[in-house]
Amino acid sequence: MKIAILAGGSGTRLWPMSRPTYPKQFIRLNSEYSFFQSTILRCLNGFKMQDLIISAHQDYKFHVISDIIKISPSNKLPDLIFEPEMKNTYGALLGILNFSLNRLKLDRREVIALLPSDHMIDPADKFNAVLKSVEKYARKGQIVIFGIEARCANTGYGYIKTKRAEGEALEVEGFIEKPSKDRAEQLVSEKGCFWNSGMFCFEIKTMIDEIKKHMPDTAGYLGIDFEDFIDRFKELPAISIDNAVIEKTDKLCLISMPDLNWSDIGSFEALYEIMDKDSAQNVFLGDVVAEDTRGSFLSGRKRLIAAIGLQDMLVIETEDAILICPRSESQRVKDLVLRMKSENRKQAFEHATHYRPWGSFSILEEDRDYKIKHVFVNPKERLSLQLHNRRSEHWVVIKGKAKVTIGEKKLMVKENESIYVPCNTKHSLENPQDD
């Protein structure tokens, strides 16, 4: 069995923590691991690194490789696919199938489990046991979808209705996409109703047959060389796997995972539910001082958050933006982000801190004639040689040492020392230290 992990989403429902340049799957919350790393470690509990295929947008290449190397034995990497455009999950599925057939030369009877990279699932050993147990259904030509017993009327999840409530492999009757509160309460009260986890298991041959049947215009992309597929990726429809195949196929069966804790962390409300809480049912991250506050989620990154008399509120502070709303309204964050994008607000697209293979930089202040940055260079890393025609630069080392190249000169600049870089002069910056 191959495990394919989708790591290309932009996670807009967790704005301002998650943004397109550094989305949800790569952020860390009360853990040393990102959600992406946790997903890989969970899979490695029952599978090997060479069993994994990672699919992500090309803009996330650095984040993907960096996160994997930090947790990988001997710095081994799984098979990696980097998409040139964001085309939703169906484009990623086609890429995984093409890569499996034309690059890995897998047999069409190979089974693939398709998993998101940003879910919370535990315990890992039970999850992997479920993955291995459903292989027999995939071998029979079925597409397995994993369902989570609907425990409450959550309007942020899609629902799956089965024709019967009991049994191991359940026949699917229909899908309900993010219902109203009343409809969700009705579904929860009914037997045989599950949350859609967005996880699937299938034989390559079965999925290809269903693509030919339900998305015939895209089936030809599976027969071309992988390099040609990537070149033509822009031609693919921007559609989800569910809309393209899953909701149309008659090969579907649902496997429930009743003994697992699961969340898609698709909103701050979902994140709140899985976090440790104090006696007043609050979640506090960062520097928070609160009085008479209950059921609230307060998260600070740089500044002190002080609160009085809050009830069921959400306050998320980052370097350049603050989100404030009732917890119950957290699903509407996506709408707010769409509005900010339409107004071309940079906070909708990028963080104040920008991550690069060599380290990171943050814009502290800027105006028409100047820009002040904080630059962090990782040990033994360097910036590429650069030249600017219209600006000079002043560098001040605030911690450590910097190996600087300015024109033909190579200098060592120590802590609390500064150096001037004139216009039209080639220059680079390096951290020569080991830590």
Backbone hydrogen bonds, N-H to C=O, Kabsch-Sander energy under -0.5 kcal/mol:
donor,donor_aa,acceptor,acceptor_aa,energy
2,K,111,V,-2.8
3,I,51,D,-2.6
4,A,2,K,-0.6
4,A,113,A,-3.0
5,I,3,I,-0.5
5,I,53,I,-3.1
6,L,4,A,-0.5
6,L,115,L,-2.8
7,A,5,I,-0.6
7,A,55,S,-3.6
14,L,11,G,-1.5
15,W,12,T,-1.5
17,M,14,L,-1.0
18,S,14,L,-2.0
19,R,22,Y,-1.2
21,T,349,F,-1.5
22,Y,19,R,-1.8
26,F,23,P,-2.0
27,I,23,P,-0.5
27,I,24,K,-1.4
35,F,27,I,-1.0
36,F,25,Q,-3.1
38,S,34,S,-2.6
39,T,35,F,-2.0
40,I,36,F,-2.0
41,L,37,Q,-2.9
42,R,38,S,-2.2
43,C,39,T,-2.0
44,L,40,I,-2.5
45,N,41,L,-0.6
45,N,42,R,-0.8
46,G,43,C,-1.9
47,F,43,C,-2.1
51,D,48,K,-1.9
52,L,49,M,-1.7
53,I,3,I,-2.6
54,I,79,D,-2.9
55,S,5,I,-2.7
56,A,81,I,-2.4
58,Q,83,E,-2.9
60,Y,57,H,-2.1
61,K,58,Q,-1.5
64,V,60,Y,-2.9
65,I,61,K,-2.5
66,S,62,F,-2.7
67,D,63,H,-2.5
68,I,64,V,-2.2
69,I,65,I,-2.6
70,K,66,S,-1.5
71,I,67,D,-0.6
71,I,68,I,-1.4
72,S,68,I,-1.4
75,N,72,S,-1.7
76,K,73,P,-1.7
79,D,52,L,-1.7
81,I,54,I,-2.8
83,E,56,A,-2.9
83,E,81,I,-0.5
87,K,85,E,-0.7
90,Y,239,I,-2.0
91,G,87,K,-1.0
92,A,88,N,-1.1
93,L,89,T,-2.2
94,L,90,Y,-2.4
95,G,91,G,-2.0
96,I,92,A,-2.4
97,L,93,L,-2.5
98,N,94,L,-2.8
99,F,95,G,-2.7
100,S,96,I,-2.3
101,L,97,L,-2.1
102,N,98,N,-3.2
103,R,99,F,-1.8
104,L,99,F,-2.6
106,L,100,S,-3.2
110,E,107,D,-2.0
112,I,202,F,-3.1
113,A,2,K,-2.8
114,L,112,I,-0.5
114,L,200,F,-2.9
115,L,4,A,-3.1
115,L,113,A,-0.6
117,S,6,L,-1.4
120,M,263,S,-2.9
121,I,119,H,-0.6
122,D,261,N,-1.9
127,F,123,P,-1.7
128,N,124,A,-2.6
129,A,125,D,-1.7
130,V,126,K,-2.0
131,L,127,F,-2.3
132,K,128,N,-2.3
133,S,129,A,-1.8
134,V,130,V,-1.5
135,E,132,K,-0.8
136,K,133,S,-0.6
137,Y,134,V,-1.0
138,A,134,V,-1.6
139,R,135,E,-2.3
140,K,136,K,-0.6
140,K,137,Y,-0.7
141,G,138,A,-1.8
142,Q,137,Y,-1.9
143,I,251,K,-2.5
144,V,142,Q,-0.6
144,V,201,C,-3.0
145,I,253,C,-2.5
146,F,199,M,-2.1
147,G,145,I,-0.5
147,G,255,I,-2.4
148,I,195,W,-2.0
150,A,193,C,-1.3
151,R,149,E,-0.8
154,N,152,C,-2.1
155,T,153,A,-0.6
157,Y,154,N,-0.7
159,Y,176,I,-3.6
160,I,194,F,-3.3
161,K,174,G,-2.8
162,T,160,I,-0.5
162,T,192,G,-3.1
163,K,171,E,-2.6
170,L,168,E,-0.7
170,L,254,L,-2.8
172,V,252,L,-0.6
173,E,161,K,-3.3
174,G,161,K,-1.8
176,I,159,Y,-2.8
178,K,176,I,-0.7
184,A,180,S,-2.7
185,E,181,K,-2.3
186,Q,182,D,-1.9
187,L,183,R,-2.4
188,V,184,A,-2.4
189,S,185,E,-1.5
190,E,186,Q,-0.8
190,E,187,L,-0.7
194,F,160,I,-2.6
195,W,148,I,-3.8
196,N,158,G,-3.0
197,S,146,F,-1.5
197,S,195,W,-0.7
200,F,114,L,-1.9
201,C,144,V,-1.8
202,F,112,I,-2.1
204,I,110,E,-2.3
205,K,108,R,-2.8
207,M,203,E,-2.2
208,I,204,I,-2.5
209,D,205,K,-2.5
210,E,206,T,-2.0
211,I,207,M,-2.1
212,K,208,I,-2.5
213,K,209,D,-1.5
214,H,210,E,-2.7
215,M,211,I,-2.6
218,T,215,M,-2.0
219,A,215,M,-0.6
219,A,216,P,-0.7
220,G,216,P,-0.5
221,Y,218,T,-1.4
222,L,219,A,-1.7
223,G,220,G,-1.2
229,F,225,D,-2.3
230,I,226,F,-2.4
231,D,227,E,-1.9
232,R,228,D,-1.8
233,F,230,I,-1.1
235,E,232,R,-2.1
236,L,233,F,-1.8
239,I,87,K,-1.0
239,I,237,P,-1.3
244,A,240,S,-2.2
245,V,241,I,-2.8
246,I,241,I,-1.6
247,E,242,D,-2.7
248,K,245,V,-1.9
249,T,245,V,-2.1
253,C,143,I,-2.1
254,L,170,L,-3.0
255,I,145,I,-2.2
256,S,168,E,-0.6
256,S,254,L,-0.5
257,M,147,G,-1.7
260,L,257,M,-1.2
261,N,122,D,-3.2
262,W,260,L,-0.5
263,S,120,M,-1.8
271,L,267,S,-2.1
272,Y,268,F,-2.7
273,E,269,E,-1.8
274,I,270,A,-1.0
274,I,271,L,-0.6
275,M,271,L,-0.8
275,M,272,Y,-0.9
278,D,282,N,-2.0
281,Q,278,D,-2.1
283,V,296,S,-2.7
284,F,282,N,-0.5
285,L,298,L,-2.6
288,V,286,G,-1.0
289,V,305,I,-2.7
291,E,307,A,-2.2
294,R,310,L,-2.5
295,G,280,A,-2.5
297,F,313,M,-2.8
298,L,283,V,-2.6
298,L,296,S,-0.6
299,S,315,V,-2.8
300,G,285,L,-2.7
305,I,287,D,-2.5
306,A,304,L,-0.6
307,A,289,V,-2.3
309,G,291,E,-2.5
312,D,294,R,-2.7
314,L,325,C,-2.7
315,V,297,F,-2.7
316,I,323,L,-2.5
317,E,299,S,-3.1
317,E,315,V,-0.5
318,T,321,A,-2.6
323,L,316,I,-2.6
325,C,314,L,-2.1
327,R,312,D,-2.6
329,E,326,P,-1.8
330,S,327,R,-1.7
332,R,329,E,-2.0
333,V,330,S,-1.4
334,K,331,Q,-0.7
336,L,332,R,-1.7
337,V,333,V,-2.4
338,L,334,K,-2.1
339,R,335,D,-1.9
340,M,336,L,-2.2
341,K,337,V,-2.5
342,S,338,L,-2.1
343,E,339,R,-1.3
344,N,341,K,-1.5
345,R,340,M,-2.6
348,A,345,R,-1.7
349,F,346,K,-1.4
350,E,346,K,-2.5
354,H,352,A,-0.5
354,H,361,F,-3.4
356,R,359,G,-3.1
359,G,356,R,-1.2
360,S,376,F,-2.5
361,F,354,H,-2.1
362,S,374,H,-2.5
363,I,352,A,-1.4
364,L,362,S,-0.8
364,L,372,I,-2.5
365,E,372,I,-1.3
367,D,370,Y,-2.7
370,Y,367,D,-0.6
372,I,365,E,-3.4
373,K,371,K,-0.5
374,H,362,S,-2.8
375,V,373,K,-0.6
376,F,360,S,-3.3
377,V,375,V,-0.5
378,N,358,W,-2.9
378,N,376,F,-0.5
380,K,431,N,-1.6
380,K,433,Q,-0.7
381,E,378,N,-1.9
383,L,429,L,-2.9
386,Q,427,H,-2.9
393,E,421,V,-2.6
395,W,419,I,-2.8
397,V,417,E,-2.4
398,I,396,V,-0.7
402,A,413,V,-2.7
403,K,430,E,-2.9
404,V,402,A,-0.7
404,V,411,L,-3.2
405,T,428,S,-2.2
406,I,404,V,-0.5
406,I,409,K,-2.3
407,G,426,K,-3.6
409,K,406,I,-2.2
411,L,404,V,-3.1
413,V,402,A,-3.2
413,V,411,L,-0.6
414,K,412,M,-0.5
416,N,397,V,-3.3
417,E,414,K,-2.1
419,I,395,W,-2.2
421,V,393,E,-3.6
424,N,388,H,-3.0
425,T,422,P,-0.7
427,H,386,Q,-2.4
428,S,405,T,-2.0
430,E,403,K,-1.6
431,N,381,E,-2.7
